[in-house]
Each structure stands twice: as structure tokens, then as C-alpha cells.
Amino acid sequence: MGKALEMVNIRKTFPGVVALDDASFDLNEGEVHALLGENGAGKSTLMKVLFGIYRKDSGQIRIRGEEVDIARPEDSYNLGVRLIPQELSLIPTLSVMENIFAGQLPVGRFNLVDRNQMKEGADEVLTQLGFTTIDLKTRVSDLSVSAQQMVAIARAFQSSPSIIVFDEPTSALSREETDNLFTIIRRLKTQGVGIVYITHRLEEVPEIADRVTIMRDGKVVNTTSGAKITIPWIVDTMTGLSAEERYPQVEHEIKNEVGLEVRNICIDDTVRDVSFAVRRGEILGITGFVGAGKTELARILFGAEIPDSGEIYLNGKKLSLRSPDDAIKHGIALIPEDRRNDGLIVSRRLSENLTLPNIGDITRAGGVLDMGKEQEISNQYIKDLSIVTPSARQRVKYLSGGNQQKVVVAKWVNAKANVFIFDEATRGIDVRAKAEIYRIMGNLAKNGAVVINISMEFAEVLGVSDRILVMYKGRITAEMSREEADLDSLFVAAGGEV
């Protein structure tokens, strides 16, 4: 098969920033070519040039061998380029058929929508793709996430695309749904469609990609194919960091005493009969796919959800957690994935966020804040946690994601927490910032805290945990030490196999 796409020496600059530095990328017909890189590597900018969202400064774009000028999104669409975004952009109140033709409704006599033509066209596309189990009349909001993804693909496919870009397609999918998507992608390959596959879930890349291109700092740094596609190669090429640099190890002693124990916790069907214990000075990793019940478990431990049954013990004493305030009083802290909405008041200063949980400690008689003490405490944590900020007075919204997350941790350390629950806390931050968060976890464990790291990233839990629990549909399906665990065993357990 021939070339579906060639992007040659693409350059794009913004004021003071070279976003793309002579980047080249090509795609064969009937091929899955993964485009990978850290946040800010340039892959999104490169795709925006392809979609006509950005105009390239220089370079060439060829589609099926012919040089093209893509000045706007309509140009890209007319050339057969389609995007399946992470957020599917479907209209939930409309039917499957109506979504497939959204924006391109066939019109018949008297300028009225020809619903018979819509049905015939939708039937033809779904049959071509093998999506014959989907009812055209079903409202999209009633479909599963994977079925909605099928509808998004059908909508992209109904006008015969030659190139489809999948952007983080599995971020909200279970393992079973991911397998279904991969079956669909392989079917598209047999029809000669070229697939650009963008993901942060690196463990799935060797399974689906024929080739991999990796970008860093606006440049294409390497491309490989076949058996050479391995996770260590991907990570090393993406980051330029060794495993030791990505997952810094802080020596810590696991105490004999149990700090936190959970017995037979249940809530609805999301957390089912979960029991485990964590010792002081231990980092416990909890992993699993979307829908496994991990976040619900974190919310129970933080008092944000009240379980239907089960018990929680702290240092051997039974707790009654009816609210986050109860958890905070017992020294239990949550570092959430959505730090901007759940962990910080981003419109306020760093110092205000950091001292908020124990504001009484810096309040003088009469309710007056001791601003000098607030500044002193904040400066100390800025130093201890290497928070990059102009000053403690900087508003949190202007900090990077990694530094925002450090402020959340500092807030709880200052509040004298001794149980730290990290819930997808490194999502959306770059590899170096992740490494600093891992180092903080190690230091917390070194100081005798209980550390629970909940993460969908298998490589992360392997890299930083002393022990790992795997969840599937609300239950724990496996428990293993760091030495026993590997990617394959985590995949199997996360898919429900014991």
C-alpha cells in the first residue's frame, strides 16, 4: 500500500516558542502509526497543523502523494482526514442515526431532511464497519462508552476517510472496551485506512501499533517498528531519563505496625467487599482500569462517600468517617487527580492554600491572621518540596500542574497528616514533575506515613510501590509485591482474571 500522509519538515513558531522544529511524520495506508511524547512535546501542534487549526510556517504536507495546502479545518475534512477526539462530541439527546449524519444531513425535496437516505447511509456505514449490533434509533446517551465510540467512528467514516486520528481513545474505557476498540481499528486497517494513534497509556502501544514515532521539544527524535516497539524503549526515548531518574527510590523502612486497615468495605456495586491493611512507612499501589472502583475507594477513605458496610481502622482504632472533615481530623489526606477543582482554591495565593487546613495555627487572638508566620511556613515548604514559584504570594492558577500538586501535598504535610492517598495524582503532569511527586511519596514513607498511590498507570505502580493491589469491578483480584509484579500480571488481574 502507498503513503496516506507525509508531513515533511513542518515548522511552527509562536512568540518566543518553537513549537515544531522541522518535524516530519508519515503514515502508510492500512497502518497504525502511534505518535507519542510528553505534554508539550509537539504532537498536538503537529496534528493541529494537519487539521488546519494552525497554519504551518514552512514544510510540506502530502496526502496520497499530492502536495496540499491546509488552511482551515474544512480543507482537512475534504481531504479525508478525520479526528476521533478523547471527548467524543456526540449529541447525547439524538439517535445513533442522527449523530452519524450530524452536520451533513441529506436533504430531499422541498429542502427537507431525507430520513430514508439517512437510514440507508447509516446502515451501510455500520455494516461496512461491522457495527451491526447498534440500533440506529437508540439515543446516544443510552449507549455504553465503547458503543458511543463506535458511533463517533461511524460518523467519521460515513464519507470515506483515508486518515483517522485517534486522540487518547482508551482513556475512559475498560479493558474489555479497549479490546473492542482494537478490533475495530484492525478492521479499519484492512480497509486501507491509515490510523494515527495518540495515547499516554504506553502499555497498549506494542499491542496495536505497527510503527511508533516519538517527539520531544518540538522535534521527532526517533521512529521504530515491529518487535523493536517496547515500553522501555518508548519511555527512554520520550524522556531521555533512566529508570532510576523516572522512579527515584527513597530508602524507607516499613514498620511492623499497621497504620490503616480496611475491612469488607462495600458501596453499591462500585466497591465490593474490599479488605486490606497498610503498614507505617509503606507505599501501597492500587491499580486497575476505568470503572474498577479505585476512586470510589479513595473517596470512602477520605470521608467523601459513606460505605454501605465495612469498617476502617487507624492505628488499631475504629473510625467513623462521615465527612472529609472527619478524615482530616484523623490525619487522612487526599491528593486528587482534579487538583484545580478538588484540591486547591486556584484563585488564591500559594500561601493561603498551603495553610488553609490548619488556619487556626496562624490565627492570633481576635481572629487576625499572622501573615509573617504564614509566609515563614510557606517558604519552608517551597524549599523542602522544590516548588517552582516566584514567591509564596503567587496565585496557584499560574503554577504548573506538577507544582500545583506539590502545593496540595505541602498543605497536608503542614496539617500533620499521616495517611496520604494519592488518587491519579500524576495525571496530566510531565515525567520530571512525576518523578518529583514520587520522591515526595518516598520521603513521606521514610517519615513513617501511610502512602496509598492509586493509579491507572501500571508502570507507575511498578516503579514506586512496595506492594500492589489490583481491582476489577469493585473487587481486589490480586495482591503482589513489587518483586512479583510485572506488566503482564497486572494486565491479567485488571481484566478480572485471578
C-alpha positions in Angstrom: 0.0 0.0 0.0 1.1 3.6 -0.6 1.5 6.6 1.6 -1.7 8.0 3.1 0.1 11.0 4.6 3.5 12.7 4.5 4.4 15.8 6.7 7.9 16.9 5.8 10.0 19.4 7.8 7.0 21.1 9.4 7.9 24.2 11.3 5.6 26.2 13.6 6.5 29.0 15.9 4.7 31.1 18.4 6.1 34.3 20.0 9.2 33.2 21.8 8.5 29.4 21.3 9.5 27.0 18.6 6.6 24.5 18.8 7.6 22.4 15.8 11.2 22.3 14.7 11.3 20.7 11.2 9.2 17.8 12.3 8.5 15.0 9.8 5.9 12.3 10.1 4.4 9.8 7.6 1.6 7.3 7.5 1.0 4.3 5.3 -2.4 3.1 4.1 -3.6 0.3 6.3 -1.2 1.2 9.1 -1.4 2.1 12.8 1.3 4.7 13.5 1.5 5.8 17.1 2.6 9.4 17.8 3.9 9.7 21.3 5.6 12.3 23.5 5.3 14.0 26.8 3.0 17.0 27.3 4.4 19.9 25.3 6.4 17.6 23.0 4.7 19.0 19.9 2.4 16.1 18.8 -0.8 18.1 19.4 0.6 21.0 17.5 1.6 18.7 14.6 -1.9 17.3 14.4 -3.5 20.8 14.6 -1.4 21.7 11.5 -2.9 18.6 9.8 -6.4 19.6 10.9 -6.0 23.2 9.6 -6.3 24.6 13.1 -2.8 26.0 12.8 -1.0 27.2 9.7 2.5 25.8 9.3 5.3 28.3 8.9 7.1 26.1 6.5 7.3 22.5 5.3 5.2 20.3 3.0 2.1 18.1 3.5 1.2 15.4 1.0 -1.9 13.3 1.1 -1.9 10.2 -1.1 1.2 11.6 -2.9 -0.2 15.0 -3.7 1.0 18.2 -2.0 -1.8 20.0 -0.3 -2.4 23.3 1.4 -4.5 23.0 4.5 -5.6 26.5 5.5 -8.6 25.6 7.6 -10.4 22.6 9.1 -12.7 22.3 6.1 -9.7 21.7 3.9 -8.6 18.8 6.1 -12.0 17.3 6.2 -12.4 17.5 2.4 -9.1 15.7 2.0 -10.4 12.7 4.1 -8.8 13.5 7.4 -10.9 12.7 10.5 -10.4 13.0 14.2 -11.8 10.8 16.9 -11.2 13.0 20.0 -10.9 12.0 23.6 -14.1 13.9 24.2 -16.4 12.3 21.6 -18.5 15.4 20.9 -21.6 13.4 20.2 -25.1 14.9 20.8 -26.5 12.7 23.6 -30.2 13.5 23.1 -30.1 12.5 19.4 -30.2 9.0 18.0 -27.4 7.0 16.6 -28.5 7.7 13.0 -28.8 11.5 13.7 -25.4 11.6 15.2 -23.8 9.8 12.3 -25.1 12.5 9.9 -24.8 15.5 12.3 -23.7 18.5 10.2 -24.2 16.6 6.9 -27.9 15.9 6.9 -29.1 14.6 3.5 -31.7 16.9 2.0 -34.5 15.8 -0.3 -37.5 17.5 -1.9 -38.7 20.9 -0.5 -35.3 21.2 1.3 -36.5 18.7 4.0 -34.2 16.1 5.6 -34.4 12.8 3.8 -34.6 10.3 6.7 -34.8 7.3 4.4 -31.5 8.3 2.9 -30.1 8.8 6.4 -31.2 5.3 7.4 -29.7 3.7 4.2 -26.4 5.6 4.6 -26.1 4.8 8.3 -26.9 1.1 7.7 -24.3 0.9 5.0 -21.6 2.5 7.2 -22.4 0.4 10.3 -22.4 -2.8 8.1 -19.1 -1.8 6.5 -17.5 -1.3 9.9 -19.1 -4.4 11.4 -21.1 -2.5 14.0 -24.3 -4.4 13.2 -25.4 -4.7 16.9 -26.1 -0.9 17.2 -29.7 0.1 16.8 -30.0 3.3 14.7 -32.9 4.6 16.8 -31.2 4.3 20.1 -30.4 7.6 21.8 -26.7 8.0 22.2 -26.9 8.8 25.9 -28.3 5.3 26.4 -25.2 3.6 24.9 -22.0 2.4 26.7 -18.8 4.4 26.2 -17.4 1.8 23.8 -20.7 1.9 21.7 -20.5 5.7 21.7 -17.0 5.4 20.3 -18.4 3.2 17.5 -20.9 5.9 16.7 -18.1 8.5 16.6 -16.1 6.3 14.2 -19.1 5.7 12.0 -19.7 9.4 11.8 -16.1 9.9 10.7 -16.3 7.1 8.3 -19.6 7.9 6.5 -17.8 10.0 3.9 -14.9 7.5 3.2 -11.9 8.9 5.1 -8.4 7.9 4.3 -6.8 9.0 7.6 -8.3 8.8 11.1 -6.5 10.3 14.1 -7.4 8.7 17.5 -6.6 11.0 20.4 -6.4 9.2 23.8 -9.2 6.8 22.7 -9.0 4.5 25.6 -8.7 7.0 28.5 -12.3 6.2 29.6 -12.5 2.6 28.5 -12.4 -0.7 30.4 -10.1 -3.4 29.3 -13.0 -5.2 27.5 -14.0 -2.0 25.8 -10.3 -1.4 24.8 -10.2 -4.8 23.2 -13.3 -4.0 21.3 -11.8 -0.7 20.0 -8.6 -2.6 18.9 -10.8 -5.0 17.0 -12.4 -2.0 15.2 -9.0 -0.4 14.5 -7.7 -3.7 13.0 -10.8 -3.8 10.8 -10.2 -0.3 9.6 -6.7 -1.3 8.7 -8.0 -4.0 6.3 -10.0 -1.3 4.5 -6.8 0.7 3.8 -7.4 3.4 6.3 -4.3 5.0 7.9 -4.5 5.4 11.7 -2.6 7.9 13.8 -2.8 6.7 17.4 -2.0 9.1 20.2 -2.0 7.9 23.8 -0.4 8.2 27.2 -1.3 4.6 28.1 2.0 3.2 26.9 1.3 -0.4 27.8 -1.2 -0.7 24.9 1.2 0.7 22.2 3.1 -2.5 21.4 -0.3 -4.3 21.1 -1.8 -2.0 18.5 0.9 0.0 16.7 2.8 -1.1 13.6 5.2 1.9 13.9 5.9 4.4 16.7 7.2 8.0 16.3 8.3 9.9 19.3 8.5 13.6 19.7 10.4 15.7 22.2 10.7 19.5 22.4 9.0 20.0 19.0 11.3 17.6 17.2 10.9 14.0 16.0 13.6 12.1 17.9 13.1 8.5 16.7 10.8 6.1 14.8 10.8 2.3 15.1 8.5 -0.6 14.2 7.7 -4.2 14.9 9.4 -6.1 17.7 11.5 -3.0 18.5 8.4 -1.4 20.0 8.9 -1.9 23.7 7.8 0.1 26.7 11.3 0.6 28.0 12.4 1.9 24.5 9.3 4.2 24.4 9.9 5.7 27.8 13.6 6.1 27.4 13.2 7.8 24.0 10.3 10.0 25.3 12.0 11.3 28.4 15.7 10.9 27.9 15.7 9.8 31.6 16.9 6.5 33.0 14.5 4.3 35.1 16.3 5.5 38.2 15.6 9.1 37.3 11.9 8.4 36.4 11.2 6.5 39.5 13.6 7.8 42.2 13.9 5.4 45.1 14.0 6.9 48.6 15.1 4.3 51.2 12.3 3.8 53.7 11.7 1.3 56.4 8.3 -0.4 56.5 7.2 -0.6 60.2 5.6 -3.6 61.8 2.6 -1.6 63.0 -0.5 -1.4 60.8 -1.4 2.3 60.1 -4.6 1.9 58.1 -6.8 -1.2 57.8 -10.0 -1.6 55.7 -12.4 -4.5 56.4 -15.1 -5.6 54.0 -15.9 -2.2 52.6 -18.9 -2.1 50.2 -20.8 0.7 48.5 -23.4 0.0 45.8 -21.8 -2.1 43.1 -18.7 0.1 42.8 -16.7 -1.2 45.8 -17.4 -4.8 46.8 -16.0 -6.5 50.0 -12.6 -4.8 49.8 -10.2 -5.5 52.7 -6.5 -4.6 53.1 -4.0 -3.2 55.5 -1.2 -0.8 55.1 1.8 -0.5 57.4 3.5 2.6 58.5 6.3 3.5 56.1 4.8 1.5 53.3 3.8 2.7 49.8 0.8 0.7 48.6 -0.1 0.9 45.0 -3.7 0.3 43.9 -4.4 -0.1 40.2 -7.0 -1.2 37.7 -8.8 0.1 34.6 -11.6 2.7 34.5 -14.6 1.5 36.5 -12.6 -0.7 38.8 -13.8 1.2 41.9 -10.4 2.9 42.8 -11.6 6.5 43.0 -14.7 5.4 44.9 -12.5 3.6 47.4 -10.4 6.8 47.8 -13.5 8.9 48.5 -14.6 6.4 51.2 -11.2 6.6 52.9 -11.4 10.4 52.8 -15.0 10.5 54.2 -16.4 11.9 50.9 -18.5 8.7 50.5 -20.2 6.7 53.3 -20.0 3.0 52.7 -23.0 0.7 52.9 -21.0 -1.7 55.1 -17.5 -2.4 56.3 -15.0 -0.8 58.8 -12.0 1.4 58.7 -9.3 1.3 61.4 -6.5 3.8 62.0 -3.7 2.7 64.3 -6.0 -0.1 65.5 -8.9 2.2 66.4 -12.2 2.0 64.5 -13.1 5.2 62.7 -16.4 6.7 61.8 -15.8 8.9 58.8 -19.0 10.8 57.9 -17.3 13.7 56.0 -13.9 14.8 54.8 -13.7 17.0 57.9 -13.7 13.8 60.0 -10.9 12.3 57.9 -8.8 15.5 58.1 -9.1 15.5 61.9 -7.7 11.9 62.0 -4.8 12.9 59.7 -6.1 11.4 56.5 -5.2 13.4 53.4 -6.4 13.1 49.7 -4.2 14.4 46.8 -6.8 14.2 44.0 -6.5 13.9 40.2 -8.5 17.1 39.7 -6.4 19.3 41.8 -7.8 22.5 40.4 -11.4 21.8 41.5 -10.9 19.3 44.4 -7.5 20.1 45.9 -6.9 23.9 45.6 -8.5 27.3 45.5 -6.7 28.3 42.4 -7.7 32.0 42.6 -5.9 32.4 45.9 -2.2 32.6 46.8 0.1 29.6 47.3 0.5 30.6 51.0 -3.3 30.7 51.6 -3.8 27.3 50.1 -0.9 25.8 52.0 -2.1 26.9 55.4 -5.8 26.6 54.9 -6.5 23.2 56.6 -4.9 24.4 59.9 -5.5 28.1 59.6 -6.1 28.2 63.4 -2.4 27.7 64.0 -1.6 31.0 62.3 -4.5 33.0 63.8 -3.9 35.4 66.6 -6.4 36.4 69.3 -9.3 38.2 67.8 -9.2 36.2 64.6 -6.3 38.1 62.9 -4.0 36.1 60.7 -0.3 36.1 61.4 0.9 36.9 57.9 4.5 36.6 58.9 4.0 33.1 60.2 2.1 32.2 57.0 4.9 33.4 54.9 7.5 31.6 57.0 5.7 28.3 56.8 5.1 28.6 53.1 8.7 29.5 52.3 9.9 26.4 54.2 7.7 24.1 52.1 8.6 25.8 48.9 12.2 24.9 49.8 11.5 21.4 51.1 9.3 20.3 48.2 11.2 22.3 45.5 8.0 24.2 44.5 8.9 26.4 41.5 7.2 29.7 42.1 8.2 33.4 42.1 7.0 33.7 45.7 4.6 32.4 48.3 2.2 35.1 47.1 1.8 33.7 43.6 -1.7 32.7 42.8 -1.9 29.0 42.4 -3.6 29.1 38.9 -0.4 30.4 37.5 1.7 27.4 38.7 2.4 24.3 36.5 0.4 21.2 37.2 3.2 19.5 38.9 3.8 22.4 41.2 0.1 22.7 42.0 0.2 19.1 43.1 3.2 19.8 45.3 1.2 22.6 47.0 -1.6 20.1 47.7 0.9 17.7 49.3 2.5 20.5 51.3 -0.9 21.6 52.6 -1.5 18.2 54.1 2.0 17.8 55.5 1.6 21.1 57.2 -1.7 19.9 58.6 0.2 17.0 60.1 -1.5 14.3 58.1 -0.1 10.7 58.5 -2.1 8.9 55.8 -1.7 10.2 52.3 -4.0 9.0 49.5 -2.7 9.9 46.0 -5.6 9.4 43.5 -4.3 9.6 40.0 -2.2 12.5 41.3 0.3 12.5 38.5 -2.3 12.6 35.7 -1.5 15.4 33.2 1.9 16.3 34.5 5.2 15.7 32.7 7.7 13.0 33.5 10.1 15.1 35.5 7.3 16.5 37.6 6.0 13.0 38.2 9.5 12.0 39.4 9.4 14.8 42.0 6.0 13.6 43.2 7.3 10.0 43.5 10.3 11.3 45.5 7.8 13.1 47.8 5.9 9.8 48.3 9.2 8.1 49.3 10.0 10.8 51.8 6.6 10.6 53.3 7.0 6.8 53.7 10.5 7.5 55.1 8.9 9.6 57.8 6.6 6.8 58.8 3.4 7.9 56.9 1.0 5.5 55.2 1.1 6.2 51.5 -1.5 4.9 49.1 -0.9 5.6 45.4 -4.0 4.9 43.2 -3.1 5.0 39.6 -4.1 3.5 36.2 -0.5 3.7 35.0 0.9 0.2 35.6 4.5 1.4 35.0 4.0 3.9 37.8 2.7 1.5 40.4 5.5 -0.9 39.5 8.1 1.8 39.8 7.1 3.3 43.2 5.1 0.7 45.2 6.3 -1.7 47.9 3.1 -3.7 47.4 0.4 -3.6 44.7 -3.4 -4.4 44.8 -5.3 -4.8 41.6 -9.0 -4.0 41.3 -11.7 -5.1 38.8 -15.3 -4.2 39.0 -15.1 -3.1 42.7 -13.1 -6.2 43.9 -9.5 -6.9 44.6 -8.4 -9.5 42.2 -4.7 -9.7 43.0 -2.1 -8.7 45.6 1.6 -8.8 44.9 4.9 -7.4 45.9 7.0 -5.2 43.7 9.3 -8.1 43.0 6.4 -10.4 42.0 4.6 -7.9 39.8 5.1 -7.2 36.1 3.0 -5.6 33.3 1.6 -8.9 32.1 0.4 -9.9 35.6 -1.2 -6.5 36.2 -3.0 -6.6 32.9 -4.4 -10.1 33.6 -5.6 -9.1 37.1 -7.0 -5.8 35.9 -9.0 -7.7 33.3 -10.7 -9.7 36.0 -8.6 -12.9 35.8 -7.2 -14.2 39.1 
